[in-house]
Amino acid sequence: MYARMTTIHSPRERMDAGLDKVKEDIVPAIRQLPGFKGIIGLVDRNANTGITISLWEDEQTMQQGEEEITRLREDAAKAMKAETEPMVNRYEVAYIEVESPVTA
């Protein structure tokens, strides 16, 4: 399994608009991509930072979705009025353990 981590810094007052955009538009679009396995959204309101970690079946499917993900990332950054370019990192998942699915 592979993971793509995107970090976006935005003004605090735009965090909720950005989260709404991610939940309502971006997550449903990502679910349609081949190899999609899950997504985690994190927010640090004190640091004005949002992090999204998307999980992919393998490195190939993660890479195949890059063009669409880039477009969706740009949409999220606009909705959040990002203060800098989103930072993107890619990882091989060494382990994962989830007791049960959690919804916020």
N, C-alpha and C positions, 0 to 999 in steps of 0.2 A: 504494500500500500504506500502511496505517496501523498504528500500534503503541500498545499500552496498557502503561504501565510502573507496576508496583505495588511499593512499598517497604514492608517490614515489619521492625520492630525487635523482637527477642525475646531472652529470656535465652539465653546460649550453650548451656546444657544442653538446650534445647528445639529447637535448630536442626535436628538430625537427624530428630526426630519431625515437624517441619514439612516438611522436604524429602521424607520418606517419604509424607506426606499428599498433597503436591503431585504427586509422581510416580505414586502408586498410584490416587488418586481424582480429583484435579482435572484433570490433563492428559488422561486419557481422556474426561472430561466435556466439556472445552473442544474436543477434536478433533471432537466431534459437532455443534458449532455452525456454521451457515452462514458461509462466508467465512473460516474459520480457515486460516491459512497456516503457522503455526509458533510455537514458544515457546522462550525462552531463560531459564534459571535461573542466577542469580548469587548467591554468598554471600561475605560478608566476616565471617569468624568473629571477627576482632579487634574489629570494630565492632558485632558482634551484629546484622547486617543481612542480609536476604534481598531480592533484587530479581527480579521475574519480568517479562519482556517478551514479550507475546503479539503476534503479527503477524496482520493482517487484510487481506483482499482490498481493501476500500475503507472509507471512513468510515461509510457506511450499515450495512454488516454489523457493524462494530465496535460501533456504537451499538445495533443490534438485540439484541446479546447482553448488554447492560449488566445487566439484571435477574438473569440466570443467573450472570454473572461476579461480581456483587456478593455473591450467596449463596455462591459458591465461595470468594471472597476472605475472607469472614467465617469460613468453615470452616477455612481455612488459618491465619488469625490466632488462632483458638481453639486449634488444634493446637499452634501455636508459643507460646501464652500471650503474645501480643504485648503489648509494654509501652505502645504508643500505637496510635491508629487507623492503619490502613494509609494510606499516601499514594499517590494515583493521579494519573498524568499521561498525557495522550494526545498523540500526535505524528503528523505525516505523515512517512513514511519518505522521506528525500531520496535515499538510496542504500543499497544493501546488497550485500555481496560475501562469499560463503562459499566457501572452496576445496572443502570436502567436509563432509557432515554429520558432526557430532561427537556421541558419546554418552558421558555420564559414568558 
